[in-house]
Amino acid sequence: MTRLIPLAAVALALGACSTPPPQGGPGQPPRNIVTIVHPYTPGTGVIQATYPTPGAASTAAAGGTAEPLQRLEIKMDNGKVQYVDTSSREFTKGQRVTLTQDRFIKRA
């Protein structure tokens, strides 16, 4: 039986910082942090790399209790690359996976 694992996020924040930007002085509004969300495309591919998500180290250092996410770099069969974040540690480089329509990831 194939076990499905939900994707924690399908996003790649380009230039994301692990700490929030400095806030303005008193009386100034806080700065907005914007993330870049890339389109999610179901299909099959091979994991090219795995690494911690940006900010995972600073969250752990700050005493965060949430399980850090792992970012998967997946080269899809159509040649495009997708980045997906998951809390699962089951996935390794070179493993073939399927991204489902309902945003689950499973071993292919």
Backbone as XML, in Angstrom:
<?xml version="1.0"?>
<chain id="A" units="angstrom">
  <residue number="1" name="MET">
    <atom name="N" x="0.850" y="-1.181" z="0.000"/>
    <atom name="CA" x="0.000" y="0.000" z="0.000"/>
    <atom name="C" x="0.890" y="1.236" z="0.000"/>
  </residue>
  <residue number="2" name="THR">
    <atom name="N" x="0.621" y="2.143" z="-0.868"/>
    <atom name="CA" x="1.399" y="3.363" z="-0.972"/>
    <atom name="C" x="0.892" y="4.363" z="0.050"/>
  </residue>
  <residue number="3" name="ARG">
    <atom name="N" x="1.819" y="4.930" z="0.791"/>
    <atom name="CA" x="1.440" y="5.918" z="1.789"/>
    <atom name="C" x="1.589" y="7.305" z="1.199"/>
  </residue>
  <residue number="4" name="LEU">
    <atom name="N" x="0.561" y="8.113" z="1.295"/>
    <atom name="CA" x="0.595" y="9.474" z="0.793"/>
    <atom name="C" x="1.036" y="10.407" z="1.904"/>
  </residue>
  <residue number="5" name="ILE">
    <atom name="N" x="1.828" y="11.386" z="1.570"/>
    <atom name="CA" x="2.314" y="12.358" z="2.536"/>
    <atom name="C" x="1.953" y="13.743" z="2.026"/>
  </residue>
  <residue number="6" name="PRO">
    <atom name="N" x="1.239" y="14.531" z="2.857"/>
    <atom name="CA" x="0.848" y="15.859" z="2.399"/>
    <atom name="C" x="2.061" y="16.774" z="2.277"/>
  </residue>
  <residue number="7" name="LEU">
    <atom name="N" x="2.014" y="17.634" z="1.296"/>
    <atom name="CA" x="3.061" y="18.636" z="1.120"/>
    <atom name="C" x="2.790" y="19.756" z="2.105"/>
  </residue>
  <residue number="8" name="ALA">
    <atom name="N" x="3.774" y="20.157" z="2.823"/>
    <atom name="CA" x="3.603" y="21.234" z="3.790"/>
    <atom name="C" x="3.438" y="22.569" z="3.079"/>
  </residue>
  <residue number="9" name="ALA">
    <atom name="N" x="4.128" y="22.733" z="1.996"/>
    <atom name="CA" x="4.026" y="23.983" z="1.245"/>
    <atom name="C" x="4.604" y="23.753" z="-0.128"/>
  </residue>
  <residue number="10" name="VAL">
    <atom name="N" x="4.084" y="24.470" z="-1.049"/>
    <atom name="CA" x="4.663" y="24.420" z="-2.385"/>
    <atom name="C" x="5.045" y="25.855" z="-2.704"/>
  </residue>
  <residue number="11" name="ALA">
    <atom name="N" x="6.197" y="26.212" z="-2.194"/>
    <atom name="CA" x="6.632" y="27.587" z="-2.374"/>
    <atom name="C" x="8.137" y="27.650" z="-2.306"/>
  </residue>
  <residue number="12" name="LEU">
    <atom name="N" x="8.665" y="28.586" z="-3.000"/>
    <atom name="CA" x="10.093" y="28.853" z="-2.911"/>
    <atom name="C" x="10.229" y="30.353" z="-2.741"/>
  </residue>
  <residue number="13" name="ALA">
    <atom name="N" x="10.695" y="30.733" z="-1.599"/>
    <atom name="CA" x="10.858" y="32.163" z="-1.342"/>
    <atom name="C" x="12.256" y="32.562" z="-1.770"/>
  </residue>
  <residue number="14" name="LEU">
    <atom name="N" x="12.351" y="33.225" z="-2.890"/>
    <atom name="CA" x="13.650" y="33.650" z="-3.400"/>
    <atom name="C" x="14.136" y="34.831" z="-2.576"/>
  </residue>
  <residue number="15" name="GLY">
    <atom name="N" x="15.341" y="34.717" z="-2.106"/>
    <atom name="CA" x="15.902" y="35.790" z="-1.313"/>
    <atom name="C" x="15.282" y="35.903" z="0.059"/>
  </residue>
  <residue number="16" name="ALA">
    <atom name="N" x="14.672" y="34.846" z="0.545"/>
    <atom name="CA" x="14.025" y="34.898" z="1.852"/>
    <atom name="C" x="15.079" y="34.985" z="2.947"/>
  </residue>
  <residue number="17" name="CYS">
    <atom name="N" x="14.773" y="35.728" z="3.963"/>
    <atom name="CA" x="15.689" y="35.866" z="5.085"/>
    <atom name="C" x="15.246" y="34.937" z="6.200"/>
  </residue>
  <residue number="18" name="SER">
    <atom name="N" x="16.199" y="34.515" z="7.007"/>
    <atom name="CA" x="15.849" y="33.650" z="8.123"/>
    <atom name="C" x="15.366" y="34.458" z="9.312"/>
  </residue>
  <residue number="19" name="THR">
    <atom name="N" x="15.590" y="35.747" z="9.308"/>
    <atom name="CA" x="15.081" y="36.613" z="10.366"/>
    <atom name="C" x="14.277" y="37.726" z="9.715"/>
  </residue>
  <residue number="20" name="PRO">
    <atom name="N" x="13.295" y="38.245" z="10.433"/>
    <atom name="CA" x="12.494" y="39.313" z="9.828"/>
    <atom name="C" x="13.331" y="40.572" z="9.617"/>
  </residue>
  <residue number="21" name="PRO">
    <atom name="N" x="12.964" y="41.372" z="8.632"/>
    <atom name="CA" x="13.719" y="42.604" z="8.388"/>
    <atom name="C" x="13.550" y="43.556" z="9.559"/>
  </residue>
  <residue number="22" name="PRO">
    <atom name="N" x="14.504" y="44.444" z="9.766"/>
    <atom name="CA" x="14.375" y="45.385" z="10.877"/>
    <atom name="C" x="13.148" y="46.267" z="10.676"/>
  </residue>
  <residue number="23" name="GLN">
    <atom name="N" x="12.486" y="46.534" z="11.760"/>
    <atom name="CA" x="11.290" y="47.365" z="11.719"/>
    <atom name="C" x="11.690" y="48.838" z="11.766"/>
  </residue>
  <residue number="24" name="GLY">
    <atom name="N" x="10.823" y="49.663" z="11.252"/>
    <atom name="CA" x="11.071" y="51.099" z="11.321"/>
    <atom name="C" x="10.993" y="51.564" z="12.768"/>
  </residue>
  <residue number="25" name="GLY">
    <atom name="N" x="11.302" y="52.792" z="12.992"/>
    <atom name="CA" x="11.270" y="53.347" z="14.345"/>
    <atom name="C" x="9.847" y="53.462" z="14.860"/>
  </residue>
  <residue number="26" name="PRO">
    <atom name="N" x="9.699" y="53.979" z="16.062"/>
    <atom name="CA" x="8.357" y="54.145" z="16.630"/>
    <atom name="C" x="7.484" y="55.010" z="15.715"/>
  </residue>
  <residue number="27" name="GLY">
    <atom name="N" x="6.262" y="54.608" z="15.571"/>
    <atom name="CA" x="5.325" y="55.354" z="14.753"/>
    <atom name="C" x="5.361" y="55.010" z="13.277"/>
  </residue>
  <residue number="28" name="GLN">
    <atom name="N" x="6.297" y="54.144" z="12.864"/>
    <atom name="CA" x="6.365" y="53.731" z="11.466"/>
    <atom name="C" x="5.716" y="52.357" z="11.315"/>
  </residue>
  <residue number="29" name="PRO">
    <atom name="N" x="4.979" y="52.150" z="10.226"/>
    <atom name="CA" x="4.330" y="50.848" z="10.045"/>
    <atom name="C" x="5.358" y="49.753" z="9.794"/>
  </residue>
  <residue number="30" name="PRO">
    <atom name="N" x="5.068" y="48.502" z="10.217"/>
    <atom name="CA" x="5.993" y="47.395" z="9.957"/>
    <atom name="C" x="6.078" y="47.118" z="8.464"/>
  </residue>
  <residue number="31" name="ARG">
    <atom name="N" x="7.215" y="46.589" z="8.028"/>
    <atom name="CA" x="7.401" y="46.248" z="6.622"/>
    <atom name="C" x="6.698" y="44.936" z="6.314"/>
  </residue>
  <residue number="32" name="ASN">
    <atom name="N" x="6.181" y="44.836" z="5.110"/>
    <atom name="CA" x="5.530" y="43.601" z="4.677"/>
    <atom name="C" x="6.563" y="42.624" z="4.155"/>
  </residue>
  <residue number="33" name="ILE">
    <atom name="N" x="6.427" y="41.361" z="4.515"/>
    <atom name="CA" x="7.270" y="40.306" z="3.981"/>
    <atom name="C" x="6.457" y="39.591" z="2.911"/>
  </residue>
  <residue number="34" name="VAL">
    <atom name="N" x="7.004" y="39.503" z="1.732"/>
    <atom name="CA" x="6.290" y="38.905" z="0.608"/>
    <atom name="C" x="6.999" y="37.626" z="0.196"/>
  </residue>
  <residue number="35" name="THR">
    <atom name="N" x="6.239" y="36.548" z="0.048"/>
    <atom name="CA" x="6.823" y="35.308" z="-0.454"/>
    <atom name="C" x="6.391" y="35.118" z="-1.895"/>
  </residue>
  <residue number="36" name="ILE">
    <atom name="N" x="7.225" y="34.425" z="-2.632"/>
    <atom name="CA" x="6.918" y="34.141" z="-4.033"/>
    <atom name="C" x="6.433" y="32.703" z="-4.106"/>
  </residue>
  <residue number="37" name="VAL">
    <atom name="N" x="5.221" y="32.527" z="-4.564"/>
    <atom name="CA" x="4.650" y="31.190" z="-4.674"/>
    <atom name="C" x="4.738" y="30.739" z="-6.123"/>
  </residue>
  <residue number="38" name="HIS">
    <atom name="N" x="5.359" y="29.590" z="-6.325"/>
    <atom name="CA" x="5.493" y="29.039" z="-7.664"/>
    <atom name="C" x="4.356" y="28.076" z="-7.931"/>
  </residue>
  <residue number="39" name="PRO">
    <atom name="N" x="3.943" y="27.951" z="-9.167"/>
    <atom name="CA" x="2.843" y="27.046" z="-9.489"/>
    <atom name="C" x="3.195" y="25.600" z="-9.158"/>
  </residue>
  <residue number="40" name="TYR">
    <atom name="N" x="2.192" y="24.877" z="-8.727"/>
    <atom name="CA" x="2.324" y="23.456" z="-8.417"/>
    <atom name="C" x="1.780" y="22.675" z="-9.600"/>
  </residue>
  <residue number="41" name="THR">
    <atom name="N" x="2.564" y="21.740" z="-10.102"/>
    <atom name="CA" x="2.127" y="20.917" z="-11.221"/>
    <atom name="C" x="2.241" y="19.448" z="-10.839"/>
  </residue>
  <residue number="42" name="PRO">
    <atom name="N" x="1.127" y="18.717" z="-10.809"/>
    <atom name="CA" x="1.193" y="17.285" z="-10.516"/>
    <atom name="C" x="1.970" y="16.543" z="-11.590"/>
  </residue>
  <residue number="43" name="GLY">
    <atom name="N" x="2.547" y="15.414" z="-11.205"/>
    <atom name="CA" x="3.288" y="14.592" z="-12.152"/>
    <atom name="C" x="4.348" y="13.782" z="-11.437"/>
  </residue>
  <residue number="44" name="THR">
    <atom name="N" x="5.236" y="13.168" z="-12.202"/>
    <atom name="CA" x="6.296" y="12.354" z="-11.618"/>
    <atom name="C" x="7.655" y="12.971" z="-11.929"/>
  </residue>
  <residue number="45" name="GLY">
    <atom name="N" x="8.605" y="12.670" z="-11.038"/>
    <atom name="CA" x="9.948" y="13.184" z="-11.218"/>
    <atom name="C" x="10.913" y="12.512" z="-10.266"/>
  </residue>
  <residue number="46" name="VAL">
    <atom name="N" x="12.146" y="13.007" z="-10.259"/>
    <atom name="CA" x="13.209" y="12.448" z="-9.429"/>
    <atom name="C" x="13.750" y="13.547" z="-8.521"/>
  </residue>
  <residue number="47" name="ILE">
    <atom name="N" x="13.943" y="13.221" z="-7.246"/>
    <atom name="CA" x="14.479" y="14.178" z="-6.285"/>
    <atom name="C" x="15.950" y="14.420" z="-6.607"/>
  </residue>
  <residue number="48" name="GLN">
    <atom name="N" x="16.292" y="15.677" z="-6.855"/>
    <atom name="CA" x="17.659" y="16.064" z="-7.181"/>
    <atom name="C" x="18.449" y="16.436" z="-5.934"/>
  </residue>
  <residue number="49" name="ALA">
    <atom name="N" x="17.759" y="16.991" z="-4.926"/>
    <atom name="CA" x="18.421" y="17.420" z="-3.695"/>
    <atom name="C" x="17.394" y="17.561" z="-2.583"/>
  </residue>
  <residue number="50" name="THR">
    <atom name="N" x="17.860" y="17.414" z="-1.353"/>
    <atom name="CA" x="17.038" y="17.678" z="-0.171"/>
    <atom name="C" x="17.847" y="18.562" z="0.759"/>
  </residue>
  <residue number="51" name="TYR">
    <atom name="N" x="17.173" y="19.524" z="1.373"/>
    <atom name="CA" x="17.854" y="20.403" z="2.313"/>
    <atom name="C" x="16.824" y="21.069" z="3.205"/>
  </residue>
  <residue number="52" name="PRO">
    <atom name="N" x="17.261" y="21.634" z="4.341"/>
    <atom name="CA" x="16.309" y="22.297" z="5.234"/>
    <atom name="C" x="15.710" y="23.534" z="4.569"/>
  </residue>
  <residue number="53" name="THR">
    <atom name="N" x="14.498" y="23.840" z="4.923"/>
    <atom name="CA" x="13.869" y="25.037" z="4.374"/>
    <atom name="C" x="14.548" y="26.278" z="4.958"/>
  </residue>
  <residue number="54" name="PRO">
    <atom name="N" x="14.528" y="27.386" z="4.227"/>
    <atom name="CA" x="15.111" y="28.613" z="4.759"/>
    <atom name="C" x="14.438" y="28.987" z="6.082"/>
  </residue>
  <residue number="55" name="GLY">
    <atom name="N" x="15.231" y="29.384" z="7.036"/>
    <atom name="CA" x="14.692" y="29.788" z="8.338"/>
    <atom name="C" x="14.550" y="28.645" z="9.319"/>
  </residue>
  <residue number="56" name="ALA">
    <atom name="N" x="14.771" y="27.402" z="8.895"/>
    <atom name="CA" x="14.602" y="26.259" z="9.794"/>
    <atom name="C" x="15.592" y="26.313" z="10.941"/>
  </residue>
  <residue number="57" name="ALA">
    <atom name="N" x="16.836" y="26.686" z="10.667"/>
    <atom name="CA" x="17.859" y="26.732" z="11.713"/>
    <atom name="C" x="17.543" y="27.817" z="12.738"/>
  </residue>
  <residue number="58" name="SER">
    <atom name="N" x="17.097" y="28.977" z="12.267"/>
    <atom name="CA" x="16.814" y="30.056" z="13.209"/>
    <atom name="C" x="15.579" y="29.740" z="14.044"/>
  </residue>
  <residue number="59" name="THR">
    <atom name="N" x="14.613" y="29.009" z="13.477"/>
    <atom name="CA" x="13.426" y="28.621" z="14.229"/>
    <atom name="C" x="13.810" y="27.660" z="15.344"/>
  </residue>
  <residue number="60" name="ALA">
    <atom name="N" x="14.680" y="26.691" z="15.031"/>
    <atom name="CA" x="15.125" y="25.740" z="16.044"/>
    <atom name="C" x="15.950" y="26.446" z="17.109"/>
  </residue>
  <residue number="61" name="ALA">
    <atom name="N" x="16.810" y="27.371" z="16.696"/>
    <atom name="CA" x="17.646" y="28.098" z="17.649"/>
    <atom name="C" x="16.812" y="28.976" z="18.567"/>
  </residue>
  <residue number="62" name="ALA">
    <atom name="N" x="15.686" y="29.451" z="18.075"/>
    <atom name="CA" x="14.814" y="30.303" z="18.873"/>
    <atom name="C" x="13.920" y="29.494" z="19.799"/>
  </residue>
  <residue number="63" name="GLY">
    <atom name="N" x="14.119" y="28.179" z="19.841"/>
    <atom name="CA" x="13.318" y="27.340" z="20.727"/>
    <atom name="C" x="12.021" y="26.872" z="20.114"/>
  </residue>
  <residue number="64" name="GLY">
    <atom name="N" x="11.920" y="26.914" z="18.786"/>
    <atom name="CA" x="10.703" y="26.451" z="18.121"/>
    <atom name="C" x="10.482" y="24.966" z="18.343"/>
  </residue>
  <residue number="65" name="THR">
    <atom name="N" x="9.227" y="24.582" z="18.519"/>
    <atom name="CA" x="8.921" y="23.176" z="18.784"/>
    <atom name="C" x="8.397" y="22.466" z="17.552"/>
  </residue>
  <residue number="66" name="ALA">
    <atom name="N" x="8.030" y="23.213" z="16.533"/>
    <atom name="CA" x="7.501" y="22.589" z="15.321"/>
    <atom name="C" x="8.624" y="21.832" z="14.611"/>
  </residue>
  <residue number="67" name="GLU">
    <atom name="N" x="8.276" y="20.713" z="14.006"/>
    <atom name="CA" x="9.255" y="19.919" z="13.271"/>
    <atom name="C" x="9.707" y="20.708" z="12.045"/>
  </residue>
  <residue number="68" name="PRO">
    <atom name="N" x="11.026" y="20.851" z="11.858"/>
    <atom name="CA" x="11.489" y="21.620" z="10.702"/>
    <atom name="C" x="11.121" y="20.925" z="9.397"/>
  </residue>
  <residue number="69" name="LEU">
    <atom name="N" x="10.898" y="21.720" z="8.389"/>
    <atom name="CA" x="10.526" y="21.183" z="7.088"/>
    <atom name="C" x="11.759" y="20.860" z="6.269"/>
  </residue>
  <residue number="70" name="GLN">
    <atom name="N" x="11.584" y="19.940" z="5.351"/>
    <atom name="CA" x="12.634" y="19.561" z="4.415"/>
    <atom name="C" x="12.186" y="20.025" z="3.027"/>
  </residue>
  <residue number="71" name="ARG">
    <atom name="N" x="13.084" y="20.686" z="2.294"/>
    <atom name="CA" x="12.756" y="21.125" z="0.939"/>
    <atom name="C" x="13.293" y="20.102" z="-0.048"/>
  </residue>
  <residue number="72" name="LEU">
    <atom name="N" x="12.428" y="19.690" z="-0.971"/>
    <atom name="CA" x="12.802" y="18.745" z="-2.016"/>
    <atom name="C" x="12.909" y="19.494" z="-3.338"/>
  </residue>
  <residue number="73" name="GLU">
    <atom name="N" x="13.997" y="19.296" z="-4.030"/>
    <atom name="CA" x="14.161" y="19.826" z="-5.385"/>
    <atom name="C" x="13.889" y="18.657" z="-6.320"/>
  </residue>
  <residue number="74" name="ILE">
    <atom name="N" x="12.806" y="18.743" z="-7.078"/>
    <atom name="CA" x="12.362" y="17.622" z="-7.907"/>
    <atom name="C" x="12.417" y="18.007" z="-9.379"/>
  </residue>
  <residue number="75" name="LYS">
    <atom name="N" x="13.164" y="17.230" z="-10.158"/>
    <atom name="CA" x="13.179" y="17.436" z="-11.605"/>
    <atom name="C" x="12.070" y="16.563" z="-12.174"/>
  </residue>
  <residue number="76" name="MET">
    <atom name="N" x="11.077" y="17.221" z="-12.733"/>
    <atom name="CA" x="9.917" y="16.520" z="-13.260"/>
    <atom name="C" x="10.253" y="15.873" z="-14.602"/>
  </residue>
  <residue number="77" name="ASP">
    <atom name="N" x="9.442" y="14.898" z="-14.996"/>
    <atom name="CA" x="9.659" y="14.201" z="-16.261"/>
    <atom name="C" x="9.584" y="15.136" z="-17.468"/>
  </residue>
  <residue number="78" name="ASN">
    <atom name="N" x="8.869" y="16.265" z="-17.311"/>
    <atom name="CA" x="8.771" y="17.223" z="-18.418"/>
    <atom name="C" x="9.972" y="18.172" z="-18.475"/>
  </residue>
  <residue number="79" name="GLY">
    <atom name="N" x="10.971" y="17.964" z="-17.582"/>
    <atom name="CA" x="12.182" y="18.764" z="-17.591"/>
    <atom name="C" x="12.163" y="19.957" z="-16.656"/>
  </residue>
  <residue number="80" name="LYS">
    <atom name="N" x="11.006" y="20.329" z="-16.126"/>
    <atom name="CA" x="10.914" y="21.463" z="-15.210"/>
    <atom name="C" x="11.319" y="21.026" z="-13.803"/>
  </residue>
  <residue number="81" name="VAL">
    <atom name="N" x="11.721" y="21.987" z="-12.990"/>
    <atom name="CA" x="12.102" y="21.716" z="-11.611"/>
    <atom name="C" x="11.060" y="22.331" z="-10.689"/>
  </residue>
  <residue number="82" name="GLN">
    <atom name="N" x="10.648" y="21.554" z="-9.689"/>
    <atom name="CA" x="9.719" y="22.048" z="-8.677"/>
    <atom name="C" x="10.364" y="21.902" z="-7.311"/>
  </residue>
  <residue number="83" name="TYR">
    <atom name="N" x="10.027" y="22.817" z="-6.423"/>
    <atom name="CA" x="10.486" y="22.766" z="-5.049"/>
    <atom name="C" x="9.258" y="22.572" z="-4.170"/>
  </residue>
  <residue number="84" name="VAL">
    <atom name="N" x="9.304" y="21.555" z="-3.318"/>
    <atom name="CA" x="8.201" y="21.308" z="-2.397"/>
    <atom name="C" x="8.766" y="21.111" z="-1.000"/>
  </residue>
  <residue number="85" name="ASP">
    <atom name="N" x="8.024" y="21.556" z="-0.003"/>
    <atom name="CA" x="8.424" y="21.418" z="1.388"/>
    <atom name="C" x="7.561" y="20.351" z="2.049"/>
  </residue>
  <residue number="86" name="THR">
    <atom name="N" x="8.178" y="19.515" z="2.869"/>
    <atom name="CA" x="7.454" y="18.457" z="3.564"/>
    <atom name="C" x="8.073" y="18.235" z="4.932"/>
  </residue>
  <residue number="87" name="SER">
    <atom name="N" x="7.279" y="17.780" z="5.889"/>
    <atom name="CA" x="7.804" y="17.455" z="7.213"/>
    <atom name="C" x="8.347" y="16.030" z="7.248"/>
  </residue>
  <residue number="88" name="SER">
    <atom name="N" x="8.117" y="15.248" z="6.207"/>
    <atom name="CA" x="8.576" y="13.872" z="6.149"/>
    <atom name="C" x="10.083" y="13.799" z="5.918"/>
  </residue>
  <residue number="89" name="ARG">
    <atom name="N" x="10.718" y="12.807" z="6.526"/>
    <atom name="CA" x="12.146" y="12.554" z="6.319"/>
    <atom name="C" x="12.352" y="11.294" z="5.475"/>
  </residue>
  <residue number="90" name="GLU">
    <atom name="N" x="11.286" y="10.802" z="4.850"/>
    <atom name="CA" x="11.333" y="9.567" z="4.061"/>
    <atom name="C" x="11.975" y="9.725" z="2.696"/>
  </residue>
  <residue number="91" name="PHE">
    <atom name="N" x="12.114" y="10.949" z="2.215"/>
    <atom name="CA" x="12.539" y="11.171" z="0.848"/>
    <atom name="C" x="14.028" y="11.477" z="0.773"/>
  </residue>
  <residue number="92" name="THR">
    <atom name="N" x="14.693" y="10.882" z="-0.214"/>
    <atom name="CA" x="16.132" y="11.050" z="-0.382"/>
    <atom name="C" x="16.465" y="11.366" z="-1.836"/>
  </residue>
  <residue number="93" name="LYS">
    <atom name="N" x="17.664" y="11.893" z="-2.037"/>
    <atom name="CA" x="18.147" y="12.227" z="-3.369"/>
    <atom name="C" x="18.134" y="10.978" z="-4.254"/>
  </residue>
  <residue number="94" name="GLY">
    <atom name="N" x="17.675" y="11.138" z="-5.498"/>
    <atom name="CA" x="17.638" y="10.038" z="-6.455"/>
    <atom name="C" x="16.352" y="9.227" z="-6.429"/>
  </residue>
  <residue number="95" name="GLN">
    <atom name="N" x="15.495" y="9.483" z="-5.470"/>
    <atom name="CA" x="14.235" y="8.744" z="-5.348"/>
    <atom name="C" x="13.197" y="9.288" z="-6.329"/>
  </residue>
  <residue number="96" name="ARG">
    <atom name="N" x="12.460" y="8.387" z="-6.947"/>
    <atom name="CA" x="11.391" y="8.761" z="-7.878"/>
    <atom name="C" x="10.115" y="8.989" z="-7.078"/>
  </residue>
  <residue number="97" name="VAL">
    <atom name="N" x="9.420" y="10.104" z="-7.345"/>
    <atom name="CA" x="8.215" y="10.464" z="-6.610"/>
    <atom name="C" x="7.111" y="10.910" z="-7.563"/>
  </residue>
  <residue number="98" name="THR">
    <atom name="N" x="5.910" y="10.885" z="-7.050"/>
    <atom name="CA" x="4.739" y="11.387" z="-7.765"/>
    <atom name="C" x="4.105" y="12.488" z="-6.935"/>
  </residue>
  <residue number="99" name="LEU">
    <atom name="N" x="3.840" y="13.629" z="-7.555"/>
    <atom name="CA" x="3.089" y="14.710" z="-6.928"/>
    <atom name="C" x="1.654" y="14.582" z="-7.430"/>
  </residue>
  <residue number="100" name="THR">
    <atom name="N" x="0.720" y="14.413" z="-6.512"/>
    <atom name="CA" x="-0.666" y="14.173" z="-6.905"/>
    <atom name="C" x="-1.444" y="15.476" z="-7.073"/>
  </residue>
  <residue number="101" name="GLN">
    <atom name="N" x="-2.573" y="15.370" z="-7.718"/>
    <atom name="CA" x="-3.455" y="16.516" z="-7.970"/>
    <atom name="C" x="-3.897" y="17.164" z="-6.659"/>
  </residue>
  <residue number="102" name="ASP">
    <atom name="N" x="-4.102" y="16.342" z="-5.611"/>
    <atom name="CA" x="-4.571" y="16.874" z="-4.329"/>
    <atom name="C" x="-3.412" y="17.230" z="-3.382"/>
  </residue>
  <residue number="103" name="ARG">
    <atom name="N" x="-2.235" y="17.468" z="-3.952"/>
    <atom name="CA" x="-1.057" y="17.979" z="-3.246"/>
    <atom name="C" x="-0.476" y="17.009" z="-2.230"/>
  </residue>
  <residue number="104" name="PHE">
    <atom name="N" x="-0.410" y="15.760" z="-2.593"/>
    <atom name="CA" x="0.285" y="14.755" z="-1.802"/>
    <atom name="C" x="1.514" y="14.312" z="-2.578"/>
  </residue>
  <residue number="105" name="ILE">
    <atom name="N" x="2.484" y="13.805" z="-1.850"/>
    <atom name="CA" x="3.682" y="13.276" z="-2.491"/>
    <atom name="C" x="3.817" y="11.826" z="-2.077"/>
  </residue>
  <residue number="106" name="LYS">
    <atom name="N" x="4.152" y="10.970" z="-3.046"/>
    <atom name="CA" x="4.336" y="9.558" z="-2.730"/>
    <atom name="C" x="5.475" y="8.999" z="-3.565"/>
  </residue>
  <residue number="107" name="ARG">
    <atom name="N" x="6.035" y="7.932" z="-3.086"/>
    <atom name="CA" x="7.086" y="7.257" z="-3.849"/>
    <atom name="C" x="6.466" y="6.660" z="-5.095"/>
  </residue>
  <residue number="108" name="ALA">
    <atom name="N" x="7.153" y="6.819" z="-6.228"/>
    <atom name="CA" x="6.613" y="6.301" z="-7.491"/>
    <atom name="C" x="7.070" y="4.868" z="-7.697"/>
  </residue>
</chain>
